[in-house]
Amino acid sequence: MPEKILIAYASRQGATKEIAEALAAAVREEGVEADVRPAGTVADVSLYAGVVVGAPLYAGNLLKDMPKFVERHAKALKAKPVAAFVSGSSLGDPGPDDIRNANKALEGVKSRVDLLDVAYFGGRFDPGRIPVVGFFVRLGGRDRVKDNRNWERIRTWGRGLPAVLGIPAAA
């Protein structure tokens, strides 16, 4: 059976899910199988040779499903190569403060597992998907979707994941 990478994500509006799917497609281009699953639905990580976890930042905090996933599977994850990605509207072209804030949000995850690599990707802000916030944003006349995701950067990091996690392509 070929070795497989799990990409477990947390997503509220779907933007982080789309990043996870793009990462999986890039991993598959490298000849390695990848499964994409919402972090809250993963019951067993033992089937995977490596794991990637991802979540968006909201007000300086990771969406809770990702840290809960790491806590739930911490013992098994300690024995596997693990990488992480964080997405957020401030991470499209992050400055030092943005990276510092994202790393601070990851402290709980890093205290439970050793991360071989961490990537920071821009997110998408769609006020129409957030009922209360969207109402006030539209009221102020600023209801445009802001998408800071750099798909080439995402794909490039994804293509490098098998090497980072030490997982060879299927023969």
C-alpha positions as CSV (number, residue, x, y, z in Angstrom):
1,M,0.0,0.0,0.0
2,P,1.5,3.4,-1.0
3,E,2.3,5.9,1.7
4,K,-0.3,8.6,2.1
5,I,-0.3,12.2,3.5
6,L,-3.3,13.5,5.5
7,I,-4.2,17.1,5.2
8,A,-6.5,17.9,8.1
9,Y,-7.9,21.4,8.1
10,A,-10.3,23.7,10.0
11,S,-12.3,26.1,7.9
12,R,-15.3,28.4,8.7
13,Q,-15.9,30.0,5.3
14,G,-14.3,27.4,2.9
15,A,-11.1,29.4,2.0
16,T,-8.8,27.2,4.1
17,K,-10.6,24.0,2.8
18,E,-9.7,25.3,-0.8
19,I,-6.1,25.8,0.3
20,A,-6.0,22.2,1.7
21,E,-7.4,20.8,-1.6
22,A,-4.8,22.7,-3.6
23,L,-2.0,21.3,-1.4
24,A,-3.3,17.8,-1.9
25,A,-3.4,18.2,-5.6
26,A,0.2,19.5,-5.5
27,V,1.2,16.5,-3.4
28,R,-0.4,14.1,-5.9
29,E,1.5,15.8,-8.7
30,E,4.7,14.5,-6.9
31,G,3.4,10.9,-7.0
32,V,2.3,10.7,-3.4
33,E,-1.3,10.0,-2.3
34,A,-3.1,12.6,-0.2
35,D,-6.4,12.7,1.7
36,V,-8.1,16.0,2.6
37,R,-10.4,15.9,5.7
38,P,-12.0,18.4,8.0
39,A,-9.9,18.1,11.3
40,G,-13.0,17.4,13.3
41,T,-13.9,14.3,11.3
42,V,-10.6,12.4,11.5
43,A,-10.8,9.5,13.9
44,D,-7.4,7.8,13.2
45,V,-4.1,9.1,11.9
46,S,-2.3,5.8,12.0
47,L,-3.2,5.2,8.3
48,Y,-1.0,8.1,7.2
49,A,2.8,8.3,6.8
50,G,2.7,12.1,7.4
51,V,0.2,14.8,8.4
52,V,-0.4,18.4,7.5
53,V,-2.6,20.5,9.7
54,G,-4.1,23.8,8.7
55,A,-6.4,26.5,10.0
56,P,-7.3,30.1,9.6
57,L,-6.5,32.9,12.1
58,Y,-9.5,34.8,13.4
59,A,-8.7,37.7,15.7
60,G,-5.3,36.2,16.5
61,N,-6.5,32.7,17.3
62,L,-6.6,29.5,15.2
63,L,-10.0,28.1,14.4
64,K,-10.5,25.6,17.3
65,D,-10.9,22.4,15.3
66,M,-7.2,22.3,14.4
67,P,-5.8,22.7,17.9
68,K,-8.4,20.2,19.1
69,F,-7.3,17.7,16.4
70,V,-3.7,18.0,17.5
71,E,-4.7,17.6,21.2
72,R,-6.9,14.5,20.3
73,H,-4.1,12.8,18.3
74,A,-1.0,14.2,20.0
75,K,0.4,10.8,20.9
76,A,0.1,9.4,17.4
77,L,1.3,12.7,15.8
78,K,4.5,12.6,18.0
79,A,5.5,9.5,16.0
80,K,4.8,11.1,12.6
81,P,6.3,13.8,10.5
82,V,3.9,16.9,10.8
83,A,3.8,20.2,9.0
84,A,1.3,23.0,9.4
85,F,-0.2,26.0,7.5
86,V,-2.0,29.0,8.7
87,S,-4.2,31.3,6.6
88,G,-5.5,34.7,7.2
89,S,-6.2,38.0,5.4
90,S,-3.1,39.5,7.1
91,L,-0.9,36.7,5.8
92,G,-1.1,37.5,2.1
93,D,2.1,39.6,2.3
94,P,3.0,39.1,5.9
95,G,5.3,41.3,7.8
96,P,7.3,40.3,10.9
97,D,4.4,41.2,13.3
98,D,2.0,39.0,11.2
99,I,4.4,36.0,11.4
100,R,4.9,36.6,15.1
101,N,1.2,36.7,15.7
102,A,0.6,33.5,13.7
103,N,3.4,31.8,15.5
104,K,1.9,32.8,18.9
105,A,-1.4,31.3,17.8
106,L,0.5,28.1,17.0
107,E,2.2,27.8,20.4
108,G,-0.4,25.3,21.7
109,V,0.1,23.1,18.6
110,K,3.9,23.4,18.8
111,S,3.8,22.3,22.5
112,R,2.2,19.0,21.5
113,V,4.0,18.1,18.2
114,D,7.2,18.9,16.5
115,L,6.4,20.8,13.3
116,L,8.9,20.2,10.5
117,D,7.7,23.2,8.5
118,V,5.1,26.0,8.8
119,A,3.6,27.9,5.9
120,Y,1.7,31.2,6.0
121,F,-0.9,31.9,3.3
122,G,-3.2,34.8,2.6
123,G,-6.8,34.1,3.2
124,R,-10.1,35.3,1.8
125,F,-12.5,37.7,3.5
126,D,-16.0,37.5,2.2
127,P,-18.3,39.7,4.3
128,G,-21.4,38.1,2.7
129,R,-20.5,34.8,4.5
130,I,-20.5,36.4,8.0
131,P,-24.0,37.5,8.8
132,V,-23.6,40.2,11.4
133,V,-20.2,41.5,10.2
134,G,-21.4,41.3,6.6
135,F,-24.4,43.4,7.4
136,F,-22.3,46.2,8.8
137,V,-19.6,46.0,6.1
138,R,-22.3,46.2,3.4
139,L,-23.9,49.1,5.3
140,G,-20.6,50.9,5.1
141,G,-20.4,50.2,1.3
142,R,-17.3,48.0,1.6
143,D,-18.8,44.6,0.7
144,R,-16.2,43.4,-1.7
145,V,-14.6,40.0,-1.3
146,K,-10.8,40.3,-0.6
147,D,-8.8,37.2,-1.6
148,N,-5.2,37.3,-0.6
149,R,-4.4,33.7,-1.5
150,N,-1.3,33.2,-3.7
151,W,-2.1,30.0,-5.5
152,E,1.4,29.5,-6.9
153,R,3.0,29.9,-3.5
154,I,0.4,27.4,-2.1
155,R,1.1,24.9,-4.9
156,T,4.9,25.3,-4.6
157,W,4.8,24.5,-0.8
158,G,2.5,21.6,-1.5
159,R,4.8,20.1,-4.1
160,G,7.6,20.2,-1.5
161,L,5.6,18.5,1.3
162,P,6.6,14.9,0.4
163,A,10.3,15.8,0.8
164,V,9.7,17.8,3.9
165,L,7.8,14.9,5.5
166,G,10.3,12.3,4.2
167,I,7.7,10.5,2.1
168,P,8.9,9.0,-1.2
169,A,6.8,9.0,-4.3
170,A,5.2,5.7,-5.2
171,A,7.2,3.6,-7.6
